[in-house]
Amino acid sequence: MKISDLMTGDVLTIGHGASLKEAARRMLEAGVSGLPVTDDDGVLLGIITEADFMSGEADRRTAKRAGLLRFFVDDHEVPTRERTVGDVMTKAVVVIDPEADHAEAARLMQTERVKRLPVVDSGRLVGLVSRSDMLRAFVRPDAEIIDEIREHVMRRVLWIDPDRVTVDCVDGNVVLRGKLETRSDAGLLVELTKRLDGVASVADHLDWEVDNTRVEMVSPPVGFPRATQGLRRP
């Protein structure tokens, strides 16, 4: 399943010049733990998460104590500028393309140890995909799975009349019954069904009219020239 089918398109974002207080307020009101940071054109600049807040607060306190010491010892001024989102955001963000497969997103989340991935198209933020969104690829209505088997796998990919096969599905467990023209068609239908999102198992009760997977060695017809080895003498 493509990321564009799973992602949340209406993403809450924040500008890099916003205050940390504003970022915290938006996150608390929306019940999220992170916000993508974009410019006025929607280009992704970074992301700010709860971890960035904690890191930024620790750095601020350390800098303030050091600044006070410098104020008394070296006659330096104590910094007073309020820190912004751009000061603490993570700039090296792992992103994913909207046309990528959900398996790629799962791999990135696992290897990069992140809970969400900004979806970026030509530099612009177009959505956000989270771990909870990924579950939708594996939890699909049985009716939707049956429809994909009949209309996509059978009719469009294998060019098989869907009426030749009875497809049942309960909690992702698929049962295929019917008789197809060839054994290879039956094998392909089973294998392609196993690869569909949301399919937990496939019970194969298919039969076929012709076993086209068997190749028999037969003698050439009478009069058919036999292959010869080597070169003919002149």
Summary of the structure (lengths in Angstrom):
residues: 234
radius of gyration: 30.4
end to end distance: 65.5
largest distance: 110.3
contacts: 608
relative contact order: 0.12
helix: 39%
strand: 25%
